[in-house]
Amino acid sequence: MKSKHLIYCLLAFCFFALSSCGPDNDDYADKVDGRYKVKITPNLNLKYDGNDMPSITSEIETTGTITKEDEQGNVTIKIEGVNGMINDIEMDAYCSGLGMSIEDSSYKGIMATSEYESATCDILLNNPTTTISNARVFNWNSTVSGQCEIYFIGLDMTCDVTGTISFALTPIIE
């Protein structure tokens, strides 16, 4: 009886010791906190009345921040808008040993395009989890669905949108 009790106590101690090892989510959030150069590459396919329209593929360069929000590993990703090209984008994420899990988000605003005079989008971004490395370089592709209002050959059109938007963030060393 005493040996069983001793074994159970040792097992409980081992589980406690193993579960307390390793960095906290707070440590992962600290790793990503900072300013970044941001490259956004949309690859958006447009359909109007069942017909394919030219894709939106203009690359956009800007800056952004990832800000630690609390001790549980929550962060906010803010990508700064560029006048006439794109509006601000904000995403919430959670950092852990599995990576930075970016919550699905929405974007309502303009999207730079060489194909159309203007494109105003209302889209949903299905965001993935990206790895956290010591280099603090983040790359991910968000799948997109929604609608864009475009002005094309003298006509205002509302098109269905699918595709991806690629995000590449590299740290700004100050």
C-alpha positions in Angstrom: 0.0 0.0 0.0 2.8 2.4 0.9 4.7 1.6 -2.3 1.6 2.4 -4.4 1.2 5.7 -2.6 4.9 6.5 -3.1 4.6 5.7 -6.9 1.6 7.9 -7.3 3.3 10.8 -5.5 6.4 10.4 -7.7 4.2 10.3 -10.9 2.4 13.4 -9.8 5.7 15.2 -9.1 7.1 14.2 -12.5 3.9 15.5 -14.3 4.1 18.7 -12.4 7.8 19.1 -13.2 7.4 18.4 -16.9 4.4 20.7 -17.3 6.3 23.6 -15.7 9.2 23.3 -18.2 9.5 25.3 -21.3 8.7 28.9 -22.1 5.4 30.6 -21.3 3.2 32.0 -24.1 4.2 35.4 -22.7 7.8 34.5 -23.9 6.5 33.8 -27.4 4.6 37.1 -27.5 7.7 38.9 -26.4 9.6 37.4 -29.4 7.2 38.8 -32.0 6.6 42.3 -30.4 8.0 45.0 -32.6 7.9 47.0 -35.9 8.1 45.3 -39.3 8.4 46.0 -43.0 5.3 44.5 -44.7 4.9 43.2 -48.2 1.3 42.3 -49.2 0.8 40.4 -52.4 -2.9 39.8 -53.4 -3.9 37.2 -55.9 -7.6 37.9 -56.1 -9.8 36.3 -58.7 -12.9 38.3 -59.6 -16.1 37.0 -61.2 -18.9 39.2 -62.5 -22.1 37.6 -63.6 -20.3 34.3 -64.0 -17.5 35.7 -66.1 -13.9 35.9 -65.0 -12.4 39.4 -64.7 -8.7 40.4 -64.6 -7.2 39.4 -61.3 -5.9 41.9 -58.7 -2.2 41.2 -58.2 -0.5 44.5 -57.4 2.2 44.2 -54.7 2.0 46.7 -51.8 4.8 47.6 -49.4 4.2 49.3 -46.1 5.0 48.9 -42.4 3.3 47.5 -39.4 3.6 46.4 -35.8 2.9 43.4 -33.7 2.0 44.4 -30.2 1.9 42.2 -27.1 -1.5 42.6 -25.5 -1.3 40.5 -22.3 0.7 37.8 -20.4 -1.4 35.0 -22.0 0.3 35.3 -25.4 -2.3 37.5 -27.2 -1.0 40.0 -29.7 -2.4 42.5 -32.2 -1.0 42.7 -35.8 -1.5 46.2 -37.3 -0.6 46.9 -40.9 -0.5 50.5 -41.8 -2.5 51.7 -44.8 -1.0 53.4 -47.8 -3.0 56.3 -49.2 -4.6 55.2 -52.4 -3.4 51.7 -52.2 -4.7 50.0 -49.1 -6.5 50.8 -45.8 -5.2 49.8 -42.3 -5.5 46.1 -41.6 -5.8 44.7 -38.0 -5.7 41.1 -36.9 -5.7 39.4 -33.5 -3.4 36.5 -32.9 -2.3 34.1 -30.1 1.4 33.1 -29.6 2.4 29.7 -28.2 4.9 26.9 -28.7 2.8 26.0 -31.8 3.4 29.4 -33.5 1.4 32.6 -34.0 -2.2 31.6 -34.6 -3.9 34.4 -36.5 -7.6 34.7 -36.0 -9.9 35.0 -39.0 -10.6 38.6 -39.8 -12.3 40.9 -42.3 -11.1 43.8 -44.4 -13.3 46.6 -45.7 -11.4 49.1 -47.9 -9.5 49.9 -51.0 -7.1 47.5 -52.7 -4.4 48.8 -55.1 -4.8 47.6 -58.6 -3.2 48.3 -62.0 -6.1 46.5 -63.6 -9.0 48.7 -62.4 -9.3 52.4 -61.7 -10.5 51.5 -58.2 -11.4 48.4 -56.2 -13.3 48.7 -52.9 -13.4 45.3 -51.1 -15.4 43.7 -48.4 -13.6 40.4 -47.8 -13.1 37.7 -45.2 -9.5 36.6 -44.5 -9.1 33.0 -43.4 -5.8 33.3 -41.6 -3.4 30.4 -40.7 -0.8 29.7 -38.0 2.7 30.9 -38.8 5.9 29.8 -37.1 7.7 31.9 -34.6 11.5 32.0 -35.1 14.4 33.9 -33.5 14.7 35.7 -36.9 11.2 37.2 -36.4 10.4 36.8 -40.1 6.7 35.9 -40.7 5.2 34.7 -44.0 1.6 33.5 -44.4 -1.1 33.2 -47.0 -4.7 34.1 -46.1 -7.5 32.6 -48.2 -10.0 35.2 -49.2 -13.7 35.3 -50.0 -16.1 38.2 -50.4 -16.9 41.0 -52.8 -15.2 44.0 -54.5 -16.8 46.9 -56.2 -14.7 47.9 -59.2 -14.8 50.5 -61.8 -13.9 48.8 -65.1 -14.2 50.2 -68.7 -16.6 52.9 -67.5 -18.9 50.6 -65.5 -19.3 50.2 -61.8 -19.5 46.4 -61.0 -19.8 44.3 -57.9 -17.7 41.1 -58.3 -17.4 38.0 -56.2 -13.8 37.5 -55.0 -11.8 34.4 -54.1 -8.1 33.8 -53.9 -5.2 34.5 -51.5 -3.3 37.4 -50.0 0.3 36.7 -49.1 1.8 38.6 -46.1 5.6 38.9 -45.6 6.9 40.7 -42.4 10.5 41.3 -41.7 11.7 43.2 -38.6 12.8 46.8 -38.8 16.2 47.0 -36.9 16.5 50.3 -35.0 
